[in-house]
Amino acid sequence: MKSIKTAVIGTGFIGPAHIEALRRVGGIEVVAVASQKIERAQALAERFAIPKAYGGWKEVIADNEIQAVHNCTPNSLHFGINKAAILAGKHVISEKPLTMNSKESAELVKLAAKHGVVNAINFNYRFYPLIQHARAMAGKGELGEIYLVHGHYLQDWLYYDTDHNWRLETEISGASRAVADIGSHWCDLVQFITGLKISSPFTKPGRSPKKQWKPSRAKSKLRRKLTKQRRSKLKMRELSCCNSRTTRAAFSLFRK
């Protein structure tokens, strides 16, 4: 079996994590790493014995030896790099979010289908043992009919006012901020475990904290009434899934 020649674009926190994971997969050979700062690419290449180090992602796209690209760059760069890779006939594994907006994502989905390249978004939490177990339980009907999924995503970084990261800059991370960065993981887990698809959000986007949208009094009263009736008929089962460090996802699954 021939090995798949792969390149990792991005040398921040997640880039090396991708390289570490790829080294554990048979039939994969990381042949190049790229960064906007060539010295960072060279340092990572030396660390992992990668033969090529590039000072820009366009050099990766132009390299005919490379068959697959792992896009580990900040959000604002995802669309351009992913599109260029697809047009060059390279397979793409992109960090989430796929793009900054749904219009760009739709374009990439069409291009990937047209060019016949393998493509995926890195929703890695799917493969945690507890998540796999929860999915199997749901698939076997052990949880009953699911009416509600309630969850949290907790983390301790960016805890202090002095902490900073590019994810806090809208021009780089996108307007959706936390929803795209960690909320996308939560949404994917809900869909993966239950087998259901999110059809529409119950929210009013674009509101400032001081002008949060609130339902009308009549709607609130009706919701409380329906919730009370439903709770009287349902039993709640809570399933908590924990991984290493402080990330925790807790799902409350309702069944008959």
Number of C-alpha atoms within 10 A of each C-alpha: 5 7 11 16 17 24 28 27 29 24 24 13 10 14 21 20 12 20 21 12 9 16 13 9 9 10 12 15 19 25 18 26 33 30 23 15 13 15 14 19 25 22 15 21 22 13 10 14 13 19 12 16 25 21 18 17 24 14 13 26 23 12 12 12 14 20 20 26 27 27 30 26 24 17 25 17 17 21 21 13 22 26 20 16 25 25 17 16 19 24 23 24 19 24 23 22 26 25 24 22 14 10 9 15 18 12 13 22 14 11 15 21 12 11 14 13 19 14 20 14 14 18 16 11 15 17 10 12 13 16 21 15 14 20 21 15 15 19 14 10 12 11 18 14 13 15 12 12 15 13 18 13 13 12 12 9 10 12 9 8 6 6 9 12 9 11 17 14 12 13 12 15 22 21 14 15 17 13 14 22 17 15 16 15 19 19 15 16 21 21 14 17 18 20 11 10 11 9 6 6 7 6 10 9 10 11 10 8 7 6 8 11 13 10 9 9 9 8 11 12 12 12 13 11 12 12 12 11 11 14 12 9 11 12 12 13 12 13 16 15 16 15 13 6 8 12 13 16 18 16 19 16 21 20 16 12
